Amino acid sequence: MTYVNRSTRIVALLLLGARALAAQTVADSGTFVVRHAGDTVATETFSRGETSIQGTLALNNFKHTFHHYNAVVAPDASVPMIDISVREDADSGRIKARLLQRARVIFREDSAAVDAVIGQAISTQVLGTQPGAIPYLNMSFALLEQAVRRSRAGGRTQVPFFNMAGGQTVAGTLTPVGADSLALAIGDVEFRLRVDPDGRVLGGSIPKQNVQVDRH
């Protein structure tokens, strides 16, 4: 418990500094539009600073679920902390969207300390992971972009992913495809990503799922 509380305080201070810096200078921003068989299933708007990423992933489902996240980015392109909230129904101006869940994950070497609030229940647990694991959020291409940056920062062909939905850690393998694209295999799912020399994801697809992604 002491480890979790101490880590939370340290990274909370880092996050406050990162938010202040991101508010002053945004290094990059954009919107990913995810389509399945031509229909828009998700939209992700994000901004990236030197030490932070923040974004909102909106799912086009009947509950209008959206995930808002803030993450700290380290100099080696790893993500030592991410804070994420999940809500249903967009704000109407009169009624606040309903909060379903909020979680903060702090990564330290081969462990991830997870503080979660689900409904009225609060839980804290420490899960095993791998050093330098990147948070994985289904249909978040901004976080996949961070994995590409992590790979290029250290000349790695593999990057571990920590699944935010279940806490499992899986390996992601990156393979160049031509001069401006790469294949990212996570388990049995393969992403094809178009990237620029700086590691920015410009678009892509999940061929076996008939999913197309465009960046605006």
N, C-alpha and C positions, 0 to 999 in steps of 0.2 A: 504493500500500500504506500509506503514511503517513496518507493521508486516512482510509482505512477503520479503521485501528487507533485513531487519535485520536478519530474519531466514535464508535467502539465504547466507548471508555473514558468519554467524556462522557455518552452515553446510558445506559450501564450505571449510572452514578451517579444519573442521573435516575430510572431504573427502581427502584433501591433505595429512593430517597426516596418514589416513588409507591407502592411496596408498603407501606412503613411507614405512609403516610397512609391508604391503603385499608384497612389492618388496623384503624385507629382509627375511621374514619368511612366507612361505605358509604352513598353517596348514593342508590343504587337497585340493585335486584337482581330477578331473575326467571328464569323458565324458558320457553323457546319449544318447543312441540311441533309438529313438521312432519309432516303426513300426506299421503299420495298415495293417492287413491281410497279413503280411509277407513283405510288402514293406516299406522301410525307408521313413518316412515323415518329420523327424526333427532330428537334432543332436545338442546337447548342450554341449559345453566345458566350464568348470568353474574352478575357484580357490577360495579358502576360507582362509582368515587370521583371526586373533583374532578379528579384528574390521571392516572387510570388506568382501564383495563378489563381484567378477567380473566374467562376462561370456559372451559368444556369443551363441545365439540360431539361428541356420541356418535352414530355412524351405526349404524343397525339393519341391518347386513349380516352375511354369514356369517363375516367375520373380526373382527367387533366393533371396528371402527376408531374411534378417537376422537382429536380434536385438542384440545390444551390450549394456550391462548394468554394472554400478558400483553402489554398495550400501554400506551404512554405517551400521554396526551392533553394537547395544548397548549391555552393559553387561547383560541385561535381555533377550537377543536374539531377541528383537524387531528391526525394521528397520526404523530409523528416517528419512532417505533420500535415494532416488534412482534416478539415472540419466540414461536415456535410449535413444538410438538413433536407428532409423529404416532406413535401406538402402536396395536398390535393386541392384542386380548383384554384384558378387564378384569382388574385385580389380583385374585388368588384369596386373598391373605393369606399364601400360601406361595411363590407364583411371581409375579415382577414382570412386568407387561405388557411385551411386546417393543417396543423403540424402533425405529421404521422410519426416522424422519427428524427432524432438528431444524434450524430455520433462524431467523436473526435478520436482520431487514430494517431498515435505518436510512435514513430519507428526508431528503434535503437538497436543497431547491430542485427542480431538474429531474432528479435522479438518485436511485437506490435502491441502496445497498450491501448485498449479500446474502451472508451467511456461512452456509453450509449443511453439515450432516453427514448423509450418506446411507450407511448401512452403515459401512464402514471408510474411506470417502472423504471428504475435506474440501475444499470449494471456496469461493472468494471471487470475486465478480464485481460489477461496477457496471453497472447497467442504466439506460437512459433512462426517464424518467417525466414527470409533470407536477406542478407545485407544488401542495401540498395534497392529493395523492392519498390516498385511503382504502384500506386493505387489503381485498381481496375474497376471502372464503373461502366456497366454495359451501355454501349452506344455513345460513350464519351470519346470523341476523337481528339480533343485537346489533351486529354491525359495519355492517349496513345502517342501523340506528338512528343510528350515529355519523355516517353520511353525511347523514342528515336533519338532525342537529344542526349539522353543518358547513354545510349549505345555509342553515339559518336564521341561523347566526351571522354570515354575510356577505351575506345577501340574494341568494344564488346560486340560479339555476335549473339549473345544471350542476355536477356534482362528478365529478372523475376517480377511477377505481378502478384499483388495482394488483392484478392477478390473482396471488394467492399460488401458484397451481398452475403458472403458466407464465411469469410475469414481464411479461405484456403489460399495457398501460394502455389502458383504454377509458373513454369518457365516459358518465356517468349523467345522464339528464335527469329532473328532478322537475317534475311538473305537478299542481296542486291539483285534487282531485275532490270537490266539495262542501265542507262546513265542517270535517269531521274525517277526511278521507282524502286520499291522494295516489297518483299513479301514478309509479313509478320505472322508467324504461326503461334497461336496460343491454344494448347491442347489440340483438339481436332478442328479448330476454327482458323481459317487463313484469311488475313486481310491483305489486300493489295493497295499500297499507298503510293501516291505521287508526292515526291518531296523535292525541296529545293536544296542548294548547297548548304544552307544554314540549318537544315533539319526541320523546316516548316512543312507540315502536311498540307498539301494543296487540294487534296481530294482523294478518292479511292473507292474501294468496293469490297464486298464479301461475296465472291463469285458463287459459291455453293448455296447461298441464301438469297440470291437475286437482290442484293442490297447495293445501292449506289450512294456515294457521299460526295457532296460538292461544297466547296468553301467559298464564302462570299465576303 
